[in-house]
Amino acid sequence: MEIEDKLELLCASDENTPHCKVLKLLKEIVNSCLNDPLLKDIYANPSSGELKNLVALEQSRAITIYVRKQTGEALTVVIKLDATVLDLKKAIQKATSQKLLREGIKTRISWIYIWKTFSLSHNNQLLMNDSVTLQNCGIHNKDEVNFVKRRKRK
């Protein structure tokens, strides 16, 4: 049972306790913030990392990258300006996990298999070196990166 559920049970018995009043007020504030049109890109239960990235994006310390899978589905990733290809891969893993969690899908993805089978590509250039910065690869804000199947070596 999560903390929020425990507080709900506790407040159900006596709504006049100070912590119940604070909880109600906090929920009202959060709901009003989430209904603000400026905050439309924030999910209902954002993680602290997602909030930090969105703040960095607003302060021009981060960029948005669209990662297109072979199915055509696009995943939006927010990452810092000085990020490397490895940082992008980790951000893709985290964004995918959070997306599946929000959708209620419980599955385990073998990222070792994914990165052995697929590479990332930008403007038909494979991003093979994990230590290269995204800026050196020519990736800028709102650019698209694609998953491409690796060719087998003979």
C-alpha positions as CSV (number, residue, x, y, z in Angstrom):
1,M,0.0,0.0,0.0
2,E,1.4,3.4,-1.0
3,I,1.7,6.4,1.3
4,E,-1.0,8.2,-0.6
5,D,-3.4,5.3,0.0
6,K,-2.6,5.2,3.7
7,L,-3.2,8.9,4.0
8,E,-6.6,8.6,2.2
9,L,-7.6,5.8,4.6
10,L,-6.5,7.9,7.6
11,C,-8.3,11.0,6.3
12,A,-11.5,9.0,5.6
13,S,-11.9,8.5,9.3
14,D,-11.3,12.1,10.4
15,E,-11.1,14.8,7.7
16,N,-10.5,17.6,10.2
17,T,-7.0,16.6,11.1
18,P,-4.3,19.1,10.0
19,H,-2.5,16.7,7.7
20,C,-5.7,15.9,5.9
21,K,-6.4,19.6,5.3
22,V,-2.8,20.0,4.0
23,L,-3.2,16.9,1.8
24,K,-6.5,18.2,0.3
25,L,-4.9,21.7,-0.3
26,L,-1.8,20.1,-1.9
27,K,-4.0,18.0,-4.3
28,E,-6.0,21.1,-5.3
29,I,-2.8,23.0,-6.0
30,V,-1.3,20.1,-8.1
31,N,-4.5,19.6,-10.0
32,S,-4.8,23.3,-10.8
33,C,-1.1,23.3,-12.0
34,L,-1.6,20.3,-14.2
35,N,-4.6,22.0,-15.8
36,D,-2.5,25.0,-16.8
37,P,-2.0,25.1,-20.6
38,L,1.7,26.0,-20.1
39,L,2.2,22.7,-18.3
40,K,0.3,20.5,-20.8
41,D,3.4,18.3,-21.5
42,I,3.6,17.1,-17.9
43,Y,2.1,13.7,-17.1
44,A,-0.3,13.1,-14.1
45,N,2.4,11.6,-11.9
46,P,5.8,13.0,-13.1
47,S,9.0,11.8,-11.6
48,S,11.5,14.3,-10.1
49,G,13.8,13.5,-13.0
50,E,11.2,14.4,-15.5
51,L,10.4,17.6,-13.7
52,K,14.1,18.5,-13.6
53,N,14.5,17.9,-17.3
54,L,11.4,20.0,-18.1
55,V,12.8,22.9,-16.0
56,A,16.2,22.5,-17.8
57,L,14.4,22.6,-21.1
58,E,12.6,25.8,-20.2
59,Q,15.9,27.3,-19.2
60,S,17.5,26.3,-22.5
61,R,19.8,23.9,-20.7
62,A,18.3,20.8,-22.4
63,I,16.9,19.8,-25.7
64,T,14.1,17.6,-26.9
65,I,14.9,14.7,-29.2
66,Y,12.3,12.5,-30.9
67,V,13.3,8.9,-31.1
68,R,11.5,7.0,-33.9
69,K,11.2,3.3,-33.6
70,Q,11.0,1.0,-36.6
71,T,7.3,0.7,-36.0
72,G,6.9,4.4,-36.7
73,E,6.1,5.2,-33.1
74,A,8.0,8.2,-31.7
75,L,9.3,8.7,-28.2
76,T,10.0,12.1,-26.8
77,V,13.2,12.4,-24.8
78,V,14.5,15.5,-23.0
79,I,18.2,15.5,-22.4
80,K,20.9,18.0,-21.3
81,L,22.8,20.0,-23.9
82,D,26.2,18.4,-23.2
83,A,24.9,14.8,-23.3
84,T,26.7,12.0,-25.0
85,V,25.3,9.2,-27.1
86,L,25.4,6.9,-24.0
87,D,23.4,9.5,-22.1
88,L,20.8,9.5,-24.9
89,K,20.6,5.7,-24.7
90,K,20.0,5.8,-21.0
91,A,17.4,8.5,-21.4
92,I,15.6,6.3,-24.0
93,Q,15.6,3.4,-21.6
94,K,14.2,5.5,-18.8
95,A,11.6,7.2,-21.0
96,T,10.5,3.8,-22.4
97,S,10.2,2.3,-18.9
98,Q,8.2,5.3,-17.7
99,K,5.9,5.1,-20.7
100,L,5.2,1.4,-20.2
101,L,4.6,2.0,-16.5
102,R,2.1,4.7,-17.2
103,E,0.3,2.4,-19.7
104,G,0.2,-0.3,-17.1
105,I,2.3,-2.7,-19.1
106,K,4.5,-4.9,-17.0
107,T,7.3,-6.3,-19.2
108,R,11.0,-6.5,-19.0
109,I,13.0,-5.2,-21.9
110,S,16.5,-6.6,-22.5
111,W,18.4,-3.5,-23.3
112,I,21.6,-5.5,-23.9
113,Y,19.8,-7.3,-26.7
114,I,18.3,-4.0,-28.0
115,W,21.7,-2.2,-28.2
116,K,23.3,-5.3,-29.8
117,T,20.5,-5.6,-32.4
118,F,19.9,-1.9,-33.1
119,S,21.9,1.3,-33.5
120,L,20.8,4.9,-33.3
121,S,21.0,7.0,-36.5
122,H,20.7,10.7,-37.2
123,N,20.6,12.0,-40.8
124,N,21.7,8.5,-42.0
125,Q,24.8,8.7,-39.7
126,L,25.1,5.8,-37.3
127,L,25.8,6.9,-33.7
128,M,28.3,4.1,-32.8
129,N,30.6,5.9,-30.4
130,D,28.9,6.2,-27.0
131,S,31.4,8.9,-25.8
132,V,30.7,11.4,-28.5
133,T,28.5,14.4,-27.5
134,L,25.2,14.9,-29.3
135,Q,26.3,18.3,-30.5
136,N,29.3,16.8,-32.2
137,C,27.0,14.4,-34.0
138,G,25.0,17.3,-35.3
139,I,21.9,16.7,-33.1
140,H,20.1,19.8,-32.1
141,N,16.8,20.6,-30.4
142,K,13.7,18.9,-31.9
143,D,15.8,16.6,-34.1
144,E,14.8,13.1,-34.9
145,V,16.9,10.0,-34.1
146,N,16.0,6.6,-35.5
147,F,16.5,3.0,-34.5
148,V,18.1,1.1,-37.3
149,K,18.9,-2.6,-37.4
150,R,22.6,-3.4,-37.2
151,R,24.1,-5.4,-40.1
152,K,25.7,-8.7,-39.2
153,R,29.5,-8.8,-39.6
154,K,30.8,-11.6,-41.8
